[in-house]
Amino acid sequence: MLSKNEIKLIKSLKYKKQRYLNKMFVVEGKKSIYEFINSKFVLHKLFSIDISEFSVNNVVRLSKSELEKISFLSNPNDHLAIFKIPNEKPVNKNNLLVGLESINDPGNLGTIIRTCEWFGVEDIVCSLDSVDCYNPKVVQSAMGSLSRVNITYLDLENFLNSESLNRFGTFINGESVYENKISTDNGIVVFGNEANGISSNLRSLIDVELTIPRFNNKSYPESLNLSNSLGIILSEFSRKSNEKKN
């Protein structure tokens, strides 16, 4: 049974300030919860209609109507868990990194996290004004990948300035990612805000400007969805990296 304090806590975790004050966030759905349980994340409490689905401590059985009171989903799943936000881990600069500037859309960030894991990217560095990775919509769309991809929030301009990395950026006008002779397994690929792209401050720090060429003769669509663009770019980096090894 849910207590009033538990309901209050869970509802408060919808907001970034409360997530970081409590150092906790919410995960919904059996598959995602399993992935977090089997990772280095620490489970605080699990709420479930069927507790036999999980062999962990700190499980609370509740009814469907009780779950609907605390779920952030329009169609609640049968399980909701609270996990502890871990301490920040160092960025591994020996592998390819993805940099994100001023990303606003939670769904985009979640999809980006999942896509990065698919292509073997273990670290994402985000500007301080990017959407929080523990936002419920990010967690939901990342579908468990957040439990394995390290997300770090920092001053992206200072990071690019201070690190001796190969710096790639994505722009509407740049060199075709298919024609550029990418010859690195490390470095950082920077993606900008959904509406405005990479800012002029960061653009001045980019070594190689890349673009995904349009394969039609029209002037539309004007651009690709951010997460789609990231998938295409990482696919090409991966392909060229594999060619170099073989």
C-alpha positions in Angstrom: 0.0 0.0 0.0 1.2 3.5 -0.8 1.8 6.0 1.9 1.0 9.7 1.4 4.8 10.5 1.8 5.6 8.0 -1.0 3.0 9.5 -3.3 4.4 13.0 -2.5 8.0 11.9 -3.2 7.2 10.2 -6.5 5.2 13.1 -7.8 8.0 15.5 -6.9 10.5 13.5 -9.0 8.8 14.8 -12.1 10.8 18.0 -11.5 14.6 18.4 -11.9 15.1 20.4 -8.7 13.4 17.7 -6.6 15.3 14.9 -8.4 18.6 16.3 -7.5 17.6 17.3 -4.0 16.5 13.8 -3.3 19.1 12.2 -5.6 16.5 9.9 -7.1 14.6 9.4 -10.4 11.7 7.2 -11.7 11.8 4.3 -14.1 8.6 2.7 -15.5 8.1 -0.5 -17.3 9.3 -4.1 -16.6 12.1 -4.2 -19.2 13.7 -0.9 -18.3 13.5 -1.6 -14.5 15.2 -4.9 -15.1 18.0 -3.2 -17.0 18.6 -0.7 -14.2 18.5 -3.4 -11.6 21.1 -5.4 -13.5 23.3 -2.3 -13.8 25.4 -0.3 -11.3 22.3 1.8 -10.4 21.0 1.4 -6.8 17.3 0.6 -6.4 15.6 2.7 -3.7 12.1 1.2 -4.0 9.9 -0.8 -6.4 6.2 -0.5 -6.7 4.4 -3.3 -8.6 1.0 -4.8 -9.2 2.7 -8.2 -9.3 5.7 -8.4 -7.0 6.5 -12.0 -8.1 8.0 -10.5 -11.3 11.0 -9.3 -9.3 13.3 -11.0 -6.8 14.6 -7.9 -5.1 14.1 -6.2 -1.7 12.2 -3.0 -1.1 9.2 -4.0 -3.2 5.7 -2.6 -2.5 2.6 -4.3 -3.9 -0.1 -1.9 -5.0 -3.3 -1.9 -7.0 -3.8 -0.7 -10.6 -5.6 2.4 -9.3 -2.8 3.2 -6.9 -0.3 2.8 -9.7 -2.3 5.3 -11.8 -1.9 7.9 -9.1 1.9 7.9 -9.2 2.6 7.0 -12.9 3.9 9.7 -15.3 2.5 7.7 -18.2 -0.9 8.2 -19.9 -1.2 4.4 -20.0 0.6 3.2 -16.9 2.7 0.0 -16.9 2.4 -2.5 -14.1 5.6 -1.5 -12.4 7.3 1.8 -11.3 10.7 2.0 -9.6 12.7 4.7 -7.9 16.5 4.5 -8.4 19.2 6.6 -6.8 21.1 9.1 -9.0 24.7 8.0 -9.0 27.8 10.1 -8.4 29.3 11.6 -11.6 31.8 9.4 -13.4 34.8 10.6 -15.3 34.5 10.9 -19.1 36.6 8.3 -21.0 38.3 10.5 -23.6 40.0 7.6 -25.3 36.9 6.6 -27.2 34.6 8.5 -29.5 32.4 11.0 -27.6 29.1 12.7 -28.5 28.7 16.3 -27.5 25.2 17.9 -27.2 24.6 21.6 -27.1 21.3 23.0 -25.7 19.2 20.0 -26.4 15.6 20.7 -25.4 13.4 17.8 -26.3 13.4 14.9 -23.8 12.3 12.4 -26.4 15.3 13.4 -28.6 17.7 12.9 -25.8 16.3 9.5 -24.9 16.5 8.3 -28.5 20.1 9.7 -28.8 21.2 7.8 -25.7 19.8 4.6 -27.1 21.3 5.2 -30.5 24.7 6.0 -29.0 24.7 2.7 -27.1 23.9 0.9 -30.4 27.0 2.4 -32.0 29.2 1.7 -29.0 29.4 5.3 -27.7 29.8 5.1 -24.0 30.0 8.8 -23.1 27.8 11.7 -23.9 28.8 15.2 -22.8 25.9 17.7 -22.6 25.9 21.5 -22.2 24.6 22.6 -18.8 21.4 24.0 -20.4 20.5 20.7 -22.0 17.5 18.7 -20.8 18.1 16.5 -17.7 18.8 12.9 -18.6 16.7 11.8 -15.6 13.6 13.5 -16.9 10.9 10.8 -17.0 10.4 11.3 -20.7 14.1 10.8 -21.4 14.2 7.7 -19.2 11.2 6.3 -21.0 12.5 6.9 -24.5 16.0 5.7 -23.7 14.5 2.3 -22.8 17.2 1.1 -20.4 20.2 2.5 -22.3 20.6 5.2 -19.7 21.7 2.5 -17.3 24.8 1.9 -19.4 25.7 5.2 -21.2 27.5 7.8 -19.1 26.0 11.2 -19.4 28.0 14.2 -18.1 26.8 17.8 -17.9 29.5 20.5 -18.2 30.6 23.7 -19.8 30.8 22.4 -23.4 32.8 25.4 -24.7 35.4 25.0 -21.9 35.6 21.3 -22.5 36.3 21.7 -26.2 38.8 24.4 -25.5 40.7 22.4 -22.8 40.8 18.9 -24.3 43.1 17.9 -27.2 40.4 16.0 -29.1 39.6 15.7 -32.8 36.5 17.9 -32.9 33.8 17.3 -35.5 30.6 19.3 -35.8 27.4 18.8 -37.8 26.0 21.6 -39.9 23.6 22.2 -42.8 26.6 23.4 -44.9 29.7 21.3 -44.4 31.7 18.5 -46.0 29.7 15.4 -46.8 30.1 12.8 -44.1 30.3 10.2 -46.9 33.2 11.8 -48.6 35.2 13.0 -45.6 38.1 10.7 -44.7 37.4 10.2 -41.1 40.4 8.5 -39.6 39.8 8.5 -35.9 38.2 6.2 -33.3 38.4 8.9 -30.7 37.5 12.6 -30.6 34.1 14.2 -30.2 31.2 14.7 -32.6 29.1 17.8 -31.6 25.4 18.2 -32.3 23.5 21.4 -31.8 20.1 22.6 -30.6 17.1 21.2 -32.5 16.1 24.6 -33.9 19.3 26.6 -34.1 22.1 24.0 -34.5 25.6 24.6 -33.1 26.2 28.1 -31.7 28.8 30.4 -33.2 30.9 30.1 -30.1 31.2 26.4 -30.4 31.5 26.5 -34.2 34.8 28.4 -33.9 36.2 25.4 -32.0 35.2 22.7 -34.5 38.0 21.2 -36.6 35.9 19.5 -39.2 32.4 20.6 -40.3 30.3 17.7 -41.5 26.9 17.5 -43.2 24.5 14.8 -44.4 23.9 15.6 -48.1 20.3 15.7 -49.3 19.6 13.1 -52.0 16.9 15.0 -53.8 16.9 18.0 -56.1 14.4 20.0 -53.9 15.0 22.6 -51.2 13.0 20.6 -48.6 12.8 19.2 -46.1 15.1 21.9 -44.6 16.7 19.5 -42.1 16.6 16.1 -40.5 15.4 15.2 -37.0 18.3 15.5 -34.6 18.3 11.9 -33.4 18.0 10.7 -37.0 21.0 12.8 -38.0 23.0 11.5 -35.1 22.3 7.9 -36.2 23.4 8.5 -39.7 26.6 10.3 -38.6 27.5 7.6 -36.1 26.8 4.9 -38.6 29.3 6.4 -41.0 31.9 6.9 -38.3 31.4 3.2 -37.4 31.7 2.0 -41.0 34.9 3.9 -41.6 36.4 2.7 -38.3 35.7 -0.9 -39.3 37.2 -0.4 -42.7 40.3 0.9 -41.2 40.7 -2.1 -38.9 40.1 -4.6 -41.8 
